[in-house]
Amino acid sequence: MGRGVWVGALVSALVWGGAAEAASKVTATKKARPVVQLSERALWRAKSWVGMTTLAKMSSAVTDDCSGMTRLAFQQRRLDLLPDDVLPEENGVTAIHRKARALGMLSDTPTPGALVFFKNTFDRNRDGLINDGLTHIGIVERVGADGTVTFVHKSGGLVKRSRFNLLQPEARKDAKGHVLNDWLRRKGKKTRGYLAGELVAGFASVDERWRSPEPPRVASAKFTVKGDARTARR
């Protein structure tokens, strides 16, 4: 083999070897790319809405309130937080909680992207008492080292961030003046105001189990025309 041919073969091997290595790295990168979970995507959406006063610009298919915001954040093809059989006496929060219970998704521990339920956040039955059941819902954004949980929700006509701390549910601030709990129920004629940590009713994770099954495919009939007779064949 001549020197020129040998050099050419060496260069070719190096080039193709480098290309193969680069292709291998690209493939490995694609394989290593993390899959975005439903809860992560929902949290991204909810955070992008902070400061908005209405959900109407995104969708008119959900109610413009706390349950509507969480539904819209998680909404995907064949996925709705509401059950198919919403009962006449249920509000959106209660219906979502019932579906979470049926799916076995309820939890006592807050995690980013999870639903957070609250009870008695307002006088729903207008009797002036603290007996209103589940009335509010949001999405957990993060859990701090001190146990303070930041969540995104729609309240008072605004999508916003608020905080609660289950370790110190009745404390507004800590010794350093950091807010642990935001107010979530206003003071009434018969009741005092309540902090968010006092009204937490639990959590629920959302994953593919919330998605409705794919509807069965219906075989389409093909028709052939022979004279005046139309015959279907499958």
Rosetta blueprint (number, residue, H / E / L):
1 M L
2 G L
3 R H
4 G H
5 V H
6 W H
7 V H
8 G H
9 A H
10 L H
11 V H
12 S H
13 A H
14 L H
15 V H
16 W H
17 G H
18 G H
19 A H
20 A H
21 E H
22 A H
23 A H
24 S H
25 K H
26 V H
27 T H
28 A H
29 T H
30 K H
31 K H
32 A H
33 R L
34 P L
35 V L
36 V L
37 Q L
38 L H
39 S H
40 E H
41 R H
42 A H
43 L H
44 W H
45 R H
46 A H
47 K H
48 S H
49 W L
50 V L
51 G L
52 M L
53 T L
54 T L
55 L L
56 A L
57 K L
58 M L
59 S L
60 S L
61 A L
62 V L
63 T L
64 D L
65 D L
66 C H
67 S H
68 G H
69 M H
70 T H
71 R H
72 L H
73 A H
74 F H
75 Q L
76 Q E
77 R L
78 R L
79 L E
80 D L
81 L L
82 L L
83 P L
84 D L
85 D L
86 V L
87 L L
88 P L
89 E L
90 E L
91 N L
92 G H
93 V H
94 T H
95 A H
96 I H
97 H H
98 R H
99 K H
100 A H
101 R H
102 A H
103 L L
104 G L
105 M L
106 L E
107 S E
108 D L
109 T L
110 P L
111 T L
112 P L
113 G L
114 A L
115 L E
116 V E
117 F E
118 F E
119 K E
120 N L
121 T L
122 F L
123 D L
124 R L
125 N L
126 R L
127 D L
128 G L
129 L L
130 I L
131 N L
132 D L
133 G L
134 L E
135 T E
136 H E
137 I E
138 G E
139 I E
140 V E
141 E E
142 R E
143 V E
144 G L
145 A L
146 D L
147 G L
148 T E
149 V E
150 T E
151 F E
152 V E
153 H E
154 K E
155 S E
156 G L
157 G L
158 L E
159 V E
160 K E
161 R E
162 S E
163 R E
164 F E
165 N E
166 L L
167 L L
168 Q L
169 P L
170 E L
171 A L
172 R L
173 K E
174 D L
175 A L
176 K L
177 G L
178 H L
179 V E
180 L L
181 N L
182 D L
183 W E
184 L E
185 R E
186 R L
187 K L
188 G L
189 K L
190 K L
191 T L
192 R L
193 G L
194 Y E
195 L E
196 A H
197 G H
198 E H
199 L H
200 V E
201 A E
202 G E
203 F E
204 A E
205 S L
206 V L
207 D L
208 E H
209 R H
210 W H
211 R E
212 S L
213 P L
214 E L
215 P L
216 P L
217 R L
218 V L
219 A L
220 S L
221 A L
222 K E
223 F E
224 T E
225 V E
226 K E
227 G L
228 D L
229 A E
230 R E
231 T E
232 A E
233 R E
234 R L
